[in-house]
Protein backbone atom coordinates (compact mmCIF):
# COMPACT_ATOMS: atom_id res chain seq x y z
CA UNK A 1 0.00 0.00 0.00
CA UNK A 2 1.43 3.38 -0.98
CA UNK A 3 1.43 6.25 1.50
CA UNK A 4 2.39 9.88 1.46
CA UNK A 5 4.49 11.38 4.22
CA UNK A 6 5.74 14.81 5.20
CA UNK A 7 9.30 15.28 6.34
CA UNK A 8 11.40 18.25 7.31
CA UNK A 9 15.11 18.86 7.40
CA UNK A 10 15.10 18.39 11.18
CA UNK A 11 15.33 15.37 13.45
CA UNK A 12 12.46 13.09 14.48
CA UNK A 13 9.05 11.91 13.38
CA UNK A 14 6.08 9.73 14.22
CA UNK A 15 4.10 7.11 12.40
CA UNK A 16 0.73 5.48 12.29
CA UNK A 17 0.91 2.44 10.10
CA UNK A 18 -2.66 1.41 10.87
CA UNK A 19 -4.03 4.15 8.64
CA UNK A 20 -4.39 4.01 4.89
CA UNK A 21 -3.24 7.62 4.59
CA UNK A 22 -0.23 7.37 6.83
CA UNK A 23 1.69 10.60 7.24
CA UNK A 24 4.97 11.30 8.99
CA UNK A 25 6.52 14.50 10.22
CA UNK A 26 10.07 15.33 11.24
CA UNK A 27 10.53 18.11 13.75
CA UNK A 28 13.27 19.41 15.96
CA UNK A 29 13.54 18.28 19.55
CA UNK A 30 12.14 20.97 21.80
CA UNK A 31 14.33 21.79 24.78
CA UNK A 32 11.36 23.54 26.43
CA UNK A 33 9.04 20.70 25.59
CA UNK A 34 6.32 20.94 28.19
CA UNK A 35 4.60 24.21 28.94
CA UNK A 36 4.86 24.93 32.66
CA UNK A 37 1.33 25.00 34.01
CA UNK A 38 2.62 26.23 37.36
CA UNK A 39 4.38 29.24 35.83
CA UNK A 40 4.74 32.51 37.67
CA UNK A 41 6.02 35.49 35.68
CA UNK A 42 8.82 36.97 37.80
CA UNK A 43 9.12 40.62 38.75
CA UNK A 44 12.17 41.17 36.55
CA UNK A 45 10.14 39.99 33.56
CA UNK A 46 7.70 42.86 33.95
CA UNK A 47 10.14 45.23 32.21
CA UNK A 48 9.94 43.02 29.13
CA UNK A 49 6.16 43.02 29.25
CA UNK A 50 5.93 46.79 29.68
CA UNK A 51 7.88 47.23 26.46
CA UNK A 52 5.31 45.21 24.55
CA UNK A 53 1.73 46.05 23.68
CA UNK A 54 -0.62 44.22 26.05
CA UNK A 55 -4.20 45.40 26.02
CA UNK A 56 -6.47 43.31 28.29
CA UNK A 57 -9.63 44.87 26.86
CA UNK A 58 -8.54 44.04 23.33
CA UNK A 59 -7.78 40.44 24.34
CA UNK A 60 -11.20 40.13 25.98
CA UNK A 61 -12.86 41.39 22.80
CA UNK A 62 -10.88 38.94 20.68
CA UNK A 63 -11.81 36.06 22.97
CA UNK A 64 -15.44 37.17 22.78
CA UNK A 65 -15.23 36.93 18.99
CA UNK A 66 -14.01 33.34 19.32
CA UNK A 67 -16.79 32.61 21.81
CA UNK A 68 -19.34 33.14 19.06
CA UNK A 69 -18.02 30.01 17.34
CA UNK A 70 -17.57 27.54 20.19
CA UNK A 71 -19.56 25.88 22.99
CA UNK A 72 -16.60 26.54 25.30
CA UNK A 73 -16.44 29.58 27.57
CA UNK A 74 -13.29 31.49 26.60
CA UNK A 75 -13.26 34.14 29.30
CA UNK A 76 -10.44 36.50 30.25
CA UNK A 77 -8.96 36.58 33.76
CA UNK A 78 -5.78 37.90 35.30
CA UNK A 79 -4.38 34.35 35.38
CA UNK A 80 -5.13 33.84 31.70
CA UNK A 81 -3.41 37.13 30.98
CA UNK A 82 -0.29 35.88 32.78
CA UNK A 83 -0.22 32.78 30.61
CA UNK A 84 -0.71 34.83 27.45
CA UNK A 85 2.18 37.09 28.46
CA UNK A 86 4.36 34.04 29.06
CA UNK A 87 3.71 32.72 25.55
CA UNK A 88 4.02 36.05 23.74
CA UNK A 89 6.91 37.67 25.56
CA UNK A 90 8.97 34.77 26.90
CA UNK A 91 8.37 32.07 24.28
CA UNK A 92 7.85 33.82 20.90
CA UNK A 93 10.21 31.41 19.11
CA UNK A 94 8.29 28.45 20.52
CA UNK A 95 5.00 29.99 19.37
CA UNK A 96 6.49 30.52 15.90
CA UNK A 97 7.43 26.83 15.71
CA UNK A 98 4.03 25.76 17.02
CA UNK A 99 2.31 27.77 14.29
CA UNK A 100 4.25 25.82 11.68
CA UNK A 101 3.66 22.42 13.29
CA UNK A 102 -0.04 23.26 13.62
CA UNK A 103 -0.30 23.51 9.84
CA UNK A 104 0.25 19.77 9.77
CA UNK A 105 -1.26 18.50 13.02
CA UNK A 106 -4.43 20.58 13.31
CA UNK A 107 -6.12 19.18 10.16
CA UNK A 108 -5.60 15.66 11.58
CA UNK A 109 -7.02 16.63 14.97
CA UNK A 110 -9.94 18.47 13.36
CA UNK A 111 -10.92 15.49 11.23
CA UNK A 112 -11.22 13.25 14.30
CA UNK A 113 -12.94 15.89 16.44
CA UNK A 114 -15.45 16.51 13.66
CA UNK A 115 -16.08 12.79 13.29
CA UNK A 116 -16.95 12.59 17.00
CA UNK A 117 -18.92 15.89 16.92
CA UNK A 118 -16.57 17.47 19.46
CA UNK A 119 -15.52 21.14 19.70
CA UNK A 120 -12.66 21.83 17.30
CA UNK A 121 -10.99 23.95 19.99
CA UNK A 122 -9.89 20.72 21.68
CA UNK A 123 -7.14 20.63 19.05
CA UNK A 124 -5.26 23.12 21.25
CA UNK A 125 -4.89 20.61 24.10
CA UNK A 126 -1.65 19.13 22.66
CA UNK A 127 -0.18 22.64 22.64
CA UNK A 128 -0.09 22.67 26.44
CA UNK A 129 0.42 18.92 26.79
CA UNK A 130 3.35 18.24 24.45
CA UNK A 131 4.17 21.37 22.41
CA UNK A 132 3.05 19.27 19.41
CA UNK A 133 5.90 16.80 19.91
CA UNK A 134 4.77 13.20 19.15
CA UNK A 135 7.77 11.78 21.03
CA UNK A 136 7.20 13.89 24.14
CA UNK A 137 7.64 12.09 27.46
CA UNK A 138 6.86 13.74 30.77
CA UNK A 139 8.64 13.10 34.05
CA UNK A 140 5.52 11.26 35.20
CA UNK A 141 5.68 8.88 32.23
CA UNK A 142 3.01 10.36 29.96
CA UNK A 143 3.90 9.91 26.29
CA UNK A 144 2.92 11.32 22.90
CA UNK A 145 1.12 14.35 21.51
CA UNK A 146 -1.80 13.84 23.87
CA UNK A 147 0.40 12.77 26.81
CA UNK A 148 -1.39 9.58 27.77
CA UNK A 149 -0.40 7.87 30.98
CA UNK A 150 -0.17 4.11 30.75
CA UNK A 151 -3.49 3.20 32.47
CA UNK A 152 -5.47 5.77 30.46
CA UNK A 153 -3.84 4.59 27.24
CA UNK A 154 -4.85 0.99 27.97
CA UNK A 155 -8.35 2.07 28.97
CA UNK A 156 -8.81 3.65 25.55
CA UNK A 157 -7.38 0.83 23.48
CA UNK A 158 -3.82 2.01 22.87
CA UNK A 159 -1.41 -0.89 22.80
CA UNK A 160 1.57 -0.52 25.12
CA UNK A 161 3.63 -3.62 25.68
CA UNK A 162 7.13 -5.05 25.55
CA UNK A 163 7.53 -4.07 21.88
CA UNK A 164 4.89 -1.46 21.00
CA UNK A 165 3.79 1.96 22.20
CA UNK A 166 0.83 3.28 20.24
CA UNK A 167 0.74 6.50 22.26
CA UNK A 168 3.20 7.78 19.64
CA UNK A 169 0.73 7.02 16.86
CA UNK A 170 -0.90 10.37 16.05
CA UNK A 171 -4.04 8.81 14.58
CA UNK A 172 -4.69 6.20 17.25
CA UNK A 173 -3.83 8.58 20.10
CA UNK A 174 -6.11 11.28 18.67
CA UNK A 175 -8.94 8.76 18.40
CA UNK A 176 -8.32 7.78 22.04
CA UNK A 177 -8.32 11.43 23.14
CA UNK A 178 -11.64 12.00 21.38
CA UNK A 179 -13.11 9.00 23.15
CA UNK A 180 -11.92 10.38 26.49
CA UNK A 181 -13.47 13.80 25.88
CA UNK A 182 -16.71 12.28 24.64
CA UNK A 183 -17.06 10.23 27.83
CA UNK A 184 -16.03 13.11 30.10
CA UNK A 185 -18.54 15.50 28.58
CA UNK A 186 -21.24 12.88 29.06
CA UNK A 187 -20.31 12.77 32.77
CA UNK A 188 -20.03 16.52 33.42
CA UNK A 189 -22.13 18.13 30.66
CA UNK A 190 -19.62 21.00 30.76
CA UNK A 191 -16.64 21.40 28.46
CA UNK A 192 -14.37 23.19 30.92
CA UNK A 193 -14.85 20.39 33.46
CA UNK A 194 -14.31 17.76 30.77
CA UNK A 195 -11.03 19.44 29.80
CA UNK A 196 -10.00 19.80 33.45
CA UNK A 197 -10.61 16.07 33.94
CA UNK A 198 -8.09 15.38 31.17
CA UNK A 199 -5.46 16.84 33.48
CA UNK A 200 -6.72 15.80 36.92
CA UNK A 201 -8.84 12.74 36.17
CA UNK A 202 -12.63 12.51 36.43
CA UNK A 203 -12.49 11.39 40.06
CA UNK A 204 -10.61 14.51 41.18
CA UNK A 205 -13.02 16.78 39.34
CA UNK A 206 -15.99 15.01 40.93
CA UNK A 207 -14.39 15.35 44.38
CA UNK A 208 -13.82 19.05 43.78
CA UNK A 209 -17.46 19.49 42.79
CA UNK A 210 -18.54 17.87 46.07
CA UNK A 211 -16.12 20.03 48.10
CA UNK A 212 -17.49 23.15 46.42
CA UNK A 213 -20.98 22.33 47.62
CA UNK A 214 -22.19 20.74 44.42
CA UNK A 215 -21.26 23.48 41.98
CA UNK A 216 -20.89 22.40 38.34
CA UNK A 217 -18.87 25.23 36.82
CA UNK A 218 -15.08 25.07 36.44
CA UNK A 219 -14.51 28.58 37.79
CA UNK A 220 -16.62 27.82 40.86
CA UNK A 221 -14.80 24.59 41.72
CA UNK A 222 -11.35 25.84 40.62
CA UNK A 223 -10.10 26.59 44.18
CA UNK A 224 -10.85 22.97 45.13
CA UNK A 225 -8.90 21.44 42.24
CA UNK A 226 -5.22 20.36 42.33
CA UNK A 227 -2.83 23.27 41.77
CA UNK A 228 -1.83 22.18 38.26
CA UNK A 229 -5.45 21.79 37.19
CA UNK A 230 -6.24 25.27 38.53
CA UNK A 231 -3.81 26.51 35.88
CA UNK A 232 -4.85 24.06 33.16
CA UNK A 233 -7.89 25.89 31.78
CA UNK A 234 -6.13 29.31 31.92
CA UNK A 235 -3.19 27.77 30.03
CA UNK A 236 -5.58 26.21 27.52
CA UNK A 237 -7.47 29.47 26.88
CA UNK A 238 -4.14 31.28 26.54
CA UNK A 239 -3.03 28.72 23.94
CA UNK A 240 -6.27 29.22 22.00
CA UNK A 241 -5.77 32.97 22.04
CA UNK A 242 -2.08 32.97 21.14
CA UNK A 243 -2.45 30.49 18.27
CA UNK A 244 -5.23 32.66 16.79
CA UNK A 245 -3.75 36.12 17.35
CA UNK A 246 0.03 35.66 17.47
CA UNK A 247 0.39 37.73 14.31
CA UNK A 248 -0.97 40.76 16.19
CA UNK A 249 2.24 40.62 18.22
CA UNK A 250 4.58 40.17 15.31
CA UNK A 251 4.92 36.41 15.71
CA UNK A 252 4.78 34.54 12.40
CA UNK A 253 5.22 30.96 11.21
CA UNK A 254 8.75 29.58 11.58
CA UNK A 255 9.83 29.20 7.95
CA UNK A 256 13.03 27.40 8.95
CA UNK A 257 10.96 24.26 9.51
CA UNK A 258 11.06 23.08 5.90
CA UNK A 259 8.41 20.46 5.18
CA UNK A 260 9.01 18.30 2.11
CA UNK A 261 7.15 15.42 0.49
CA UNK A 262 8.36 11.83 0.53
CA UNK A 263 6.78 8.55 -0.57
CA UNK A 264 6.76 5.44 1.61
CA UNK A 265 5.23 1.98 1.56
CA UNK A 266 4.36 -0.56 4.22
CA UNK A 267 4.82 -4.32 4.17
CA UNK A 268 3.63 -6.88 6.70
CA UNK A 269 6.17 -9.30 8.08
CA UNK A 270 5.97 -12.99 8.84
CA UNK A 271 9.28 -13.13 10.68
CA UNK A 272 10.86 -11.17 13.51
CA UNK A 273 13.33 -8.46 12.62
CA UNK A 274 16.04 -6.22 14.04
CA UNK A 275 15.71 -2.86 12.29
CA UNK A 276 19.39 -2.01 12.61
CA UNK A 277 20.25 -5.26 10.79
CA UNK A 278 17.71 -4.51 8.07
CA UNK A 279 19.18 -1.04 7.61
CA UNK A 280 22.62 -2.59 7.05
CA UNK A 281 21.38 -5.31 4.69
CA UNK A 282 19.33 -2.93 2.53
CA UNK A 283 21.68 0.08 2.80
CA UNK A 284 18.99 2.24 4.38
CA UNK A 285 20.00 5.02 6.73
CA UNK A 286 19.47 3.49 10.19
CA UNK A 287 18.25 6.77 11.70
CA UNK A 288 15.66 7.18 8.93
CA UNK A 289 14.44 3.60 9.33
CA UNK A 290 14.11 4.02 13.09
CA UNK A 291 12.21 7.26 12.60
CA UNK A 292 9.90 5.61 10.09
CA UNK A 293 9.03 2.93 12.67
CA UNK A 294 9.01 4.66 16.09
CA UNK A 295 6.17 2.62 17.55
CA UNK A 296 8.65 -0.26 17.98
CA UNK A 297 10.20 0.76 21.29
CA UNK A 298 13.25 -1.50 21.03
CA UNK A 299 13.61 -1.16 17.26
CA UNK A 300 12.78 -4.87 17.17
CA UNK A 301 9.74 -6.16 15.29
CA UNK A 302 8.32 -9.28 16.94
CA UNK A 303 6.81 -12.40 15.47
CA UNK A 304 3.51 -13.56 16.95
CA UNK A 305 1.44 -16.38 15.48
CA UNK A 306 -1.71 -15.17 13.71
CA UNK A 307 -0.61 -11.54 13.86
CA UNK A 308 1.28 -9.51 11.28
CA UNK A 309 3.31 -6.42 12.11
CA UNK A 310 3.89 -3.67 9.55
CA UNK A 311 7.27 -2.38 8.45
CA UNK A 312 7.48 1.12 6.93
CA UNK A 313 10.09 1.48 4.17
CA UNK A 314 11.11 4.31 1.87
CA UNK A 315 9.17 3.90 -1.36
CA UNK A 316 12.23 3.27 -3.50
CA UNK A 317 13.18 0.23 -1.38
CA UNK A 318 9.78 -1.36 -0.92
CA UNK A 319 10.01 -3.30 -4.18
CA UNK A 320 13.56 -4.38 -3.38
CA UNK A 321 12.35 -5.91 -0.11
CA UNK A 322 9.43 -7.73 -1.77
CA UNK A 323 11.57 -9.10 -4.62
CA UNK A 324 14.39 -10.24 -2.34
CA UNK A 325 12.66 -10.98 0.93
CA UNK A 326 13.80 -14.63 1.15
CA UNK A 327 17.46 -13.72 0.84
CA UNK A 328 16.96 -10.71 3.14
CA UNK A 329 15.34 -12.88 5.82
CA UNK A 330 18.18 -15.37 5.48
CA UNK A 331 20.83 -12.68 5.96
CA UNK A 332 18.94 -11.20 8.91
CA UNK A 333 18.84 -14.64 10.54
CA UNK A 334 22.59 -14.98 9.99
CA UNK A 335 23.25 -11.62 11.65
CA UNK A 336 21.05 -12.60 14.60
CA UNK A 337 23.01 -15.84 14.92
CA UNK A 338 26.38 -14.07 14.81
CA UNK A 339 25.30 -11.64 17.51
CA UNK A 340 23.49 -14.37 19.47
CA UNK A 341 20.54 -11.98 19.50
CA UNK A 342 17.87 -12.44 22.15
CA UNK A 343 14.40 -11.14 21.40
CA UNK A 344 12.25 -10.37 24.47
CA UNK A 345 9.16 -12.46 25.01
CA UNK A 346 6.22 -10.71 23.36
CA UNK A 347 3.87 -9.75 26.15
CA UNK A 348 0.64 -7.84 26.17
CA UNK A 349 -1.42 -6.43 29.01
CA UNK A 350 -4.87 -7.40 30.21
CA UNK A 351 -7.06 -5.23 32.39
CA UNK A 352 -8.77 -6.90 35.35
CA UNK A 353 -11.58 -5.35 37.38
CA UNK A 354 -11.26 -6.34 41.02
CA UNK A 355 -13.95 -5.65 43.62
CA UNK A 356 -12.50 -5.22 47.11
CA UNK A 357 -13.71 -7.89 49.54
CA UNK A 358 -13.99 -7.82 53.30
CA UNK A 359 -10.54 -8.22 54.83
CA UNK A 360 -8.70 -7.07 51.70
CA UNK A 361 -5.80 -4.64 51.81
CA UNK A 362 -3.51 -3.45 49.02
CA UNK A 363 -0.61 -5.70 50.02
CA UNK A 364 -2.85 -8.76 49.85
CA UNK A 365 -4.22 -7.79 46.41
CA UNK A 366 -0.71 -6.98 45.15
CA UNK A 367 0.49 -10.45 46.21
CA UNK A 368 -2.49 -12.06 44.50
CA UNK A 369 -1.65 -10.43 41.16
CA UNK A 370 2.14 -10.38 41.56
CA UNK A 371 2.48 -6.62 41.36
CA UNK A 372 3.49 -3.77 43.65
CA UNK A 373 1.30 -1.70 45.95
CA UNK A 374 2.52 1.49 44.28
CA UNK A 375 1.44 0.09 40.90
CA UNK A 376 -2.13 -0.45 42.10
CA UNK A 377 -2.16 3.06 43.53
CA UNK A 378 -0.93 4.50 40.21
CA UNK A 379 -3.37 2.49 38.10
CA UNK A 380 -6.32 3.62 40.24
CA UNK A 381 -5.22 7.16 41.08
CA UNK A 382 -5.13 6.37 44.82
CA UNK A 383 -3.64 9.03 47.08
CA UNK A 384 -3.08 6.55 49.92
CA UNK A 385 -3.36 2.82 50.57
CA UNK A 386 -6.81 2.93 52.17
CA UNK A 387 -9.48 0.87 50.39
CA UNK A 388 -12.98 -0.17 51.34
CA UNK A 389 -15.23 -3.15 50.72
CA UNK A 390 -17.06 -2.93 47.40
CA UNK A 391 -14.53 -0.52 45.90
CA UNK A 392 -13.54 -1.28 42.30
CA UNK A 393 -9.86 -1.50 41.45
CA UNK A 394 -8.24 -2.08 38.09
CA UNK A 395 -5.24 -4.36 37.82
CA UNK A 396 -3.02 -4.67 34.75
CA UNK A 397 -1.01 -7.81 34.24
CA UNK A 398 1.18 -9.23 31.52
CA UNK A 399 -0.12 -12.00 29.31
CA UNK A 400 2.02 -13.94 26.83
C-alpha positions in Angstrom: 0.0 0.0 0.0 1.4 3.4 -1.0 1.4 6.3 1.5 2.4 9.9 1.5 4.5 11.4 4.2 5.7 14.8 5.2 9.3 15.3 6.3 11.4 18.2 7.3 15.1 18.9 7.4 15.1 18.4 11.2 15.3 15.4 13.4 12.5 13.1 14.5 9.1 11.9 13.4 6.1 9.7 14.2 4.1 7.1 12.4 0.7 5.5 12.3 0.9 2.4 10.1 -2.7 1.4 10.9 -4.0 4.2 8.6 -4.4 4.0 4.9 -3.2 7.6 4.6 -0.2 7.4 6.8 1.7 10.6 7.2 5.0 11.3 9.0 6.5 14.5 10.2 10.1 15.3 11.2 10.5 18.1 13.8 13.3 19.4 16.0 13.5 18.3 19.5 12.1 21.0 21.8 14.3 21.8 24.8 11.4 23.5 26.4 9.0 20.7 25.6 6.3 20.9 28.2 4.6 24.2 28.9 4.9 24.9 32.7 1.3 25.0 34.0 2.6 26.2 37.4 4.4 29.2 35.8 4.7 32.5 37.7 6.0 35.5 35.7 8.8 37.0 37.8 9.1 40.6 38.8 12.2 41.2 36.5 10.1 40.0 33.6 7.7 42.9 33.9 10.1 45.2 32.2 9.9 43.0 29.1 6.2 43.0 29.3 5.9 46.8 29.7 7.9 47.2 26.5 5.3 45.2 24.5 1.7 46.0 23.7 -0.6 44.2 26.0 -4.2 45.4 26.0 -6.5 43.3 28.3 -9.6 44.9 26.9 -8.5 44.0 23.3 -7.8 40.4 24.3 -11.2 40.1 26.0 -12.9 41.4 22.8 -10.9 38.9 20.7 -11.8 36.1 23.0 -15.4 37.2 22.8 -15.2 36.9 19.0 -14.0 33.3 19.3 -16.8 32.6 21.8 -19.3 33.1 19.1 -18.0 30.0 17.3 -17.6 27.5 20.2 -19.6 25.9 23.0 -16.6 26.5 25.3 -16.4 29.6 27.6 -13.3 31.5 26.6 -13.3 34.1 29.3 -10.4 36.5 30.2 -9.0 36.6 33.8 -5.8 37.9 35.3 -4.4 34.3 35.4 -5.1 33.8 31.7 -3.4 37.1 31.0 -0.3 35.9 32.8 -0.2 32.8 30.6 -0.7 34.8 27.4 2.2 37.1 28.5 4.4 34.0 29.1 3.7 32.7 25.5 4.0 36.0 23.7 6.9 37.7 25.6 9.0 34.8 26.9 8.4 32.1 24.3 7.8 33.8 20.9 10.2 31.4 19.1 8.3 28.5 20.5 5.0 30.0 19.4 6.5 30.5 15.9 7.4 26.8 15.7 4.0 25.8 17.0 2.3 27.8 14.3 4.3 25.8 11.7 3.7 22.4 13.3 0.0 23.3 13.6 -0.3 23.5 9.8 0.2 19.8 9.8 -1.3 18.5 13.0 -4.4 20.6 13.3 -6.1 19.2 10.2 -5.6 15.7 11.6 -7.0 16.6 15.0 -9.9 18.5 13.4 -10.9 15.5 11.2 -11.2 13.2 14.3 -12.9 15.9 16.4 -15.4 16.5 13.7 -16.1 12.8 13.3 -16.9 12.6 17.0 -18.9 15.9 16.9 -16.6 17.5 19.5 -15.5 21.1 19.7 -12.7 21.8 17.3 -11.0 24.0 20.0 -9.9 20.7 21.7 -7.1 20.6 19.0 -5.3 23.1 21.2 -4.9 20.6 24.1 -1.6 19.1 22.7 -0.2 22.6 22.6 -0.1 22.7 26.4 0.4 18.9 26.8 3.4 18.2 24.4 4.2 21.4 22.4 3.1 19.3 19.4 5.9 16.8 19.9 4.8 13.2 19.2 7.8 11.8 21.0 7.2 13.9 24.1 7.6 12.1 27.5 6.9 13.7 30.8 8.6 13.1 34.1 5.5 11.3 35.2 5.7 8.9 32.2 3.0 10.4 30.0 3.9 9.9 26.3 2.9 11.3 22.9 1.1 14.4 21.5 -1.8 13.8 23.9 0.4 12.8 26.8 -1.4 9.6 27.8 -0.4 7.9 31.0 -0.2 4.1 30.8 -3.5 3.2 32.5 -5.5 5.8 30.5 -3.8 4.6 27.2 -4.8 1.0 28.0 -8.4 2.1 29.0 -8.8 3.6 25.5 -7.4 0.8 23.5 -3.8 2.0 22.9 -1.4 -0.9 22.8 1.6 -0.5 25.1 3.6 -3.6 25.7 7.1 -5.0 25.6 7.5 -4.1 21.9 4.9 -1.5 21.0 3.8 2.0 22.2 0.8 3.3 20.2 0.7 6.5 22.3 3.2 7.8 19.6 0.7 7.0 16.9 -0.9 10.4 16.0 -4.0 8.8 14.6 -4.7 6.2 17.2 -3.8 8.6 20.1 -6.1 11.3 18.7 -8.9 8.8 18.4 -8.3 7.8 22.0 -8.3 11.4 23.1 -11.6 12.0 21.4 -13.1 9.0 23.1 -11.9 10.4 26.5 -13.5 13.8 25.9 -16.7 12.3 24.6 -17.1 10.2 27.8 -16.0 13.1 30.1 -18.5 15.5 28.6 -21.2 12.9 29.1 -20.3 12.8 32.8 -20.0 16.5 33.4 -22.1 18.1 30.7 -19.6 21.0 30.8 -16.6 21.4 28.5 -14.4 23.2 30.9 -14.9 20.4 33.5 -14.3 17.8 30.8 -11.0 19.4 29.8 -10.0 19.8 33.4 -10.6 16.1 33.9 -8.1 15.4 31.2 -5.5 16.8 33.5 -6.7 15.8 36.9 -8.8 12.7 36.2 -12.6 12.5 36.4 -12.5 11.4 40.1 -10.6 14.5 41.2 -13.0 16.8 39.3 -16.0 15.0 40.9 -14.4 15.4 44.4 -13.8 19.1 43.8 -17.5 19.5 42.8 -18.5 17.9 46.1 -16.1 20.0 48.1 -17.5 23.2 46.4 -21.0 22.3 47.6 -22.2 20.7 44.4 -21.3 23.5 42.0 -20.9 22.4 38.3 -18.9 25.2 36.8 -15.1 25.1 36.4 -14.5 28.6 37.8 -16.6 27.8 40.9 -14.8 24.6 41.7 -11.3 25.8 40.6 -10.1 26.6 44.2 -10.8 23.0 45.1 -8.9 21.4 42.2 -5.2 20.4 42.3 -2.8 23.3 41.8 -1.8 22.2 38.3 -5.5 21.8 37.2 -6.2 25.3 38.5 -3.8 26.5 35.9 -4.9 24.1 33.2 -7.9 25.9 31.8 -6.1 29.3 31.9 -3.2 27.8 30.0 -5.6 26.2 27.5 -7.5 29.5 26.9 -4.1 31.3 26.5 -3.0 28.7 23.9 -6.3 29.2 22.0 -5.8 33.0 22.0 -2.1 33.0 21.1 -2.5 30.5 18.3 -5.2 32.7 16.8 -3.8 36.1 17.3 0.0 35.7 17.5 0.4 37.7 14.3 -1.0 40.8 16.2 2.2 40.6 18.2 4.6 40.2 15.3 4.9 36.4 15.7 4.8 34.5 12.4 5.2 31.0 11.2 8.7 29.6 11.6 9.8 29.2 7.9 13.0 27.4 8.9 11.0 24.3 9.5 11.1 23.1 5.9 8.4 20.5 5.2 9.0 18.3 2.1 7.1 15.4 0.5 8.4 11.8 0.5 6.8 8.6 -0.6 6.8 5.4 1.6 5.2 2.0 1.6 4.4 -0.6 4.2 4.8 -4.3 4.2 3.6 -6.9 6.7 6.2 -9.3 8.1 6.0 -13.0 8.8 9.3 -13.1 10.7 10.9 -11.2 13.5 13.3 -8.5 12.6 16.0 -6.2 14.0 15.7 -2.9 12.3 19.4 -2.0 12.6 20.2 -5.3 10.8 17.7 -4.5 8.1 19.2 -1.0 7.6 22.6 -2.6 7.1 21.4 -5.3 4.7 19.3 -2.9 2.5 21.7 0.1 2.8 19.0 2.2 4.4 20.0 5.0 6.7 19.5 3.5 10.2 18.2 6.8 11.7 15.7 7.2 8.9 14.4 3.6 9.3 14.1 4.0 13.1 12.2 7.3 12.6 9.9 5.6 10.1 9.0 2.9 12.7 9.0 4.7 16.1 6.2 2.6 17.5 8.7 -0.3 18.0 10.2 0.8 21.3 13.3 -1.5 21.0 13.6 -1.2 17.3 12.8 -4.9 17.2 9.7 -6.2 15.3 8.3 -9.3 16.9 6.8 -12.4 15.5 3.5 -13.6 16.9 1.4 -16.4 15.5 -1.7 -15.2 13.7 -0.6 -11.5 13.9 1.3 -9.5 11.3 3.3 -6.4 12.1 3.9 -3.7 9.6 7.3 -2.4 8.5 7.5 1.1 6.9 10.1 1.5 4.2 11.1 4.3 1.9 9.2 3.9 -1.4 12.2 3.3 -3.5 13.2 0.2 -1.4 9.8 -1.4 -0.9 10.0 -3.3 -4.2 13.6 -4.4 -3.4 12.4 -5.9 -0.1 9.4 -7.7 -1.8 11.6 -9.1 -4.6 14.4 -10.2 -2.3 12.7 -11.0 0.9 13.8 -14.6 1.1 17.5 -13.7 0.8 17.0 -10.7 3.1 15.3 -12.9 5.8 18.2 -15.4 5.5 20.8 -12.7 6.0 18.9 -11.2 8.9 18.8 -14.6 10.5 22.6 -15.0 10.0 23.3 -11.6 11.7 21.1 -12.6 14.6 23.0 -15.8 14.9 26.4 -14.1 14.8 25.3 -11.6 17.5 23.5 -14.4 19.5 20.5 -12.0 19.5 17.9 -12.4 22.2 14.4 -11.1 21.4 12.2 -10.4 24.5 9.2 -12.5 25.0 6.2 -10.7 23.4 3.9 -9.8 26.2 0.6 -7.8 26.2 -1.4 -6.4 29.0 -4.9 -7.4 30.2 -7.1 -5.2 32.4 -8.8 -6.9 35.4 -11.6 -5.3 37.4 -11.3 -6.3 41.0 -14.0 -5.6 43.6 -12.5 -5.2 47.1 -13.7 -7.9 49.5 -14.0 -7.8 53.3 -10.5 -8.2 54.8 -8.7 -7.1 51.7 -5.8 -4.6 51.8 -3.5 -3.5 49.0 -0.6 -5.7 50.0 -2.9 -8.8 49.8 -4.2 -7.8 46.4 -0.7 -7.0 45.2 0.5 -10.5 46.2 -2.5 -12.1 44.5 -1.7 -10.4 41.2 2.1 -10.4 41.6 2.5 -6.6 41.4 3.5 -3.8 43.7 1.3 -1.7 45.9 2.5 1.5 44.3 1.4 0.1 40.9 -2.1 -0.5 42.1 -2.2 3.1 43.5 -0.9 4.5 40.2 -3.4 2.5 38.1 -6.3 3.6 40.2 -5.2 7.2 41.1 -5.1 6.4 44.8 -3.6 9.0 47.1 -3.1 6.6 49.9 -3.4 2.8 50.6 -6.8 2.9 52.2 -9.5 0.9 50.4 -13.0 -0.2 51.3 -15.2 -3.2 50.7 -17.1 -2.9 47.4 -14.5 -0.5 45.9 -13.5 -1.3 42.3 -9.9 -1.5 41.5 -8.2 -2.1 38.1 -5.2 -4.4 37.8 -3.0 -4.7 34.8 -1.0 -7.8 34.2 1.2 -9.2 31.5 -0.1 -12.0 29.3 2.0 -13.9 26.8 
